[in-house]
Amino acid sequence: MRVNLQHLTKKFPNLNKKVGGDVIAVNDFNFEIPDGKLIGLLGPSGCGKSTALNLISGLLEPTEGHIFFGDDEVTHLPPENRGVGLVFQNYALYPHMTVLQNIMFPLQNLKGEAKLPREEIIRRATEAAKLVQIDGLLERKPSEMSGGQQQRVAIARALVKMPSVLLLDEPLSNLDARLRLQTREEIRRIQKETGITTIFVTHDQEEAMSISDLIVVMKDGMIQQIDAPQEVYDDPANLFVAKFLGTPAINVFHGEAKGGELYLAGENTPVLSVPGVADQTLWVGIRPEGLIPDPAGPLCCSLRNVEVMGRDTSVVFDHPAADSENPRAIVASARRPKAGETQVRFSLDREKVHLFQKDTEERIRYGEQRHEE
Amino acid sequence: MKNNKLKGWLYLLPAILFLGFFMVYPLIDVFIYSAEEGYNFVTQTSKGVGLYNFSYVLRDPYFMQAVKNTFIIVIITVPLSTGFALLIALALNSITKLKELFQTIYFLPYVTNTLAVGLVFMILFRKTAYTDGMVNLLIQFFGGEGVDFIDGPYWAKMFVMCFYTIWVVLPFKVLILTSALASVNQDYYNAAKIDGTSKGRIFRRITLPMISPMIFYLVITGFIGAFKAYSDQVALFGTDLNAAGMNTMVGYVYDMLYGNAGGYPSYASAAAVILFAIVLTITCVNLMVSKKNVHY
C-alpha cells in the first residue's frame, strides 16, 4: 500500500506553562512511501519520529494535513479501520496470555461479516508464528521468553491481521547487540516475504542504513532528507545529515573558499580546488575515509593517536581549524603512520569532502559527485 | 559460620519475643481454653477436656444469630463494595478534569472516624420522638411509608448495616484500584486500539486480568475484614447487639468475655476457634480460585 503524507503537522500544547505556546512535534511532512518498501524514520531522540508513526497509525490525530493509504484518505479514520499493524518499542504483549492467545487477539476482535471461525483464527495465528519462527513456543507466556522472541511475537501479532502497512516503533532498541543484528535481518526477511509496506522508527543510523530501502532523516520535527541509504551518506543535504550518518562521524572544519580554492581556517595552502564556489567562509565536512595519507598531501595535522583495528587503522589527529572533537581518518593499515611520527599529511578524496553554508548549514555543491545525475 | 547463625538469631530475638508473647502464646491459649470444660475464671481450673464448649456455642441462639448476620454482611458487602469501587475507580481513571478533587472526595471517608460516621448514619436513619430521620423524610416525600432503620424490622437494620459497611470500606478499595488502573501500561490499550478491540473486551481481556492481583487482594482482605466486623455494628446499634439482633461473631466473642452476660472465656474461645475455621476455609477457597484467575 502506498502511503502519502501531505502537509502533516502535529502540535502539542507546551507542558511548561510559563513558556506557553505549542511544541511542534511534526512539522509539515510531505512525502510518499512507495508500495512494498521498507522505510526508516531516522533522527535523534525527541525529533518527532514516534509522533509521526503514531499519526500514521491513527493513535494520534494530526493538527493539520492529510494521510492517504493508496487513494483513500485515512486522516480521520480510527486506527482499527486503517489496516495497520503496530509493533511497540516495549512489545506490549499481554502478559497474562500465551503466545498463541496474543497472536490470536487481533483476529478475535473482528465483528460481523469479518468474523472468523475459531479454527481459522488458530490456523492464521499459527501461520503468522511460523513466519517469525516461533511456532514451537505457542503455549509459553511472554515472561518465559527472551527479548528477541518477544519481539517476534509482537511482529506476528501485528502481521496476523494482514495489515496494509506495518509500523515498528524502535523495534530493536530493547535487544542486546548480537540479537539486534540478527533481528534486523529478520525484519528485512519478513518484510521481503510479505511485501507489506513497512515504516520503522529508529535513532540508530546503522540500523536504518542496513535494512531500509529509503531513509527519512528528521530533526526537530522537520524532514532533512529522504533518500536511499547510500545516497543519504554520500550526498547529505545539509550539515546535520552529514554529521548524523556515519561512524566514525564526519570531520567538520572551519574553512574558506577563495578564488575557487578551498582553505582550512588559518592556513595558506589550498587543500582542494572547488571551482564555482563563491568566496565565503564555510563548513568543510570530510569523511574519515576521505583523508588519504600522502607525504606530499596539502593537509598537515599533528598526530594524536593511532588505533589499530585490524583491516583498517583509525588515526586520531589535531588540527587548529577542526570543529569536531576528535577528528579522525580511517586508513588502510599498510599506510598507517609509523611509530614515533608526530605529524601526518593527508590528501583529500573530493567525493568525500562536502561543503556547507556557514549560517544555514545547507550543502554547497561544487561538482564533487562522480555520478551526478 | 556458626557465629553468624547466632548473630542472626540475636537480631531476630526482639521480634520473636514480641510476637511470641503477644501473638503465638495467646493463640495457643485460645485453643486450650476452647477445649477446657467448666473452666473457672477465678480459680483458673477446669473439670476436663472435651467439646462441650463448642456444642454449647453452636446451640446458643445468640451465636447462630451472630453467624447468620456475619454471613449476610460478608456475602452482600464484599462483592458489592469491590464492584462499586471498581466502577468508581474506572470512572476516576477516565476523567482528566478535577480528577484530584474527586479522588480526595472519595478518599475522605477513609480518614473519618468510624464512630463519627456512625453518628451521621444515625441522624440519617434513626427515628426519634422529634423527627423520623432524613431518609424516612425522603421516603415519605416520595409517598412511601417510613420505617425505623435503627430500631425496626430486621431487614431494615441489615440494610443500614450493609450500606454503612460498604460506604466505610469503599474509599480504601477505590484508592487501591485507581492506582492499580493507573499502573497499567498505556501501550496495552494502544495495542488493543490498533486492533479495534471493543471497550467491553478491553475491560474483560486486558484491564481485568492486569489488575487481578489487586482485586484478589481486596477480596481476601475484604472477606477477612467483614468476618471480623464488630465496631461498625456498635457505632450504629449501640453495645447491646444481642438485643438488637445485630450481633456478629466477633461481637459474640466480646460479649462472652466482657459483656453483661460475660465471664465465659471458654465459650468465647470456642466461638473464636469456629470463626477462625470459617475464615481459614474461605481464604483457602479464595486462594484456589485465584490460582486460575489471578495473573501476576
Interface residues (C-beta under 8 A of the other chain):
Chain A: S57 G58 L59 P78 P79 E80 N81 V84 G85 L86 F88 N90 A92 Y94 P95 H96 M97 F105 P106 N109 L110 K111 R157 K161
Chain B: N185 D187 Y188 N190 A191 A192 K193 I194 D195 G196 T197 S198 R201 R205 I206 P209 M210 S212 H295
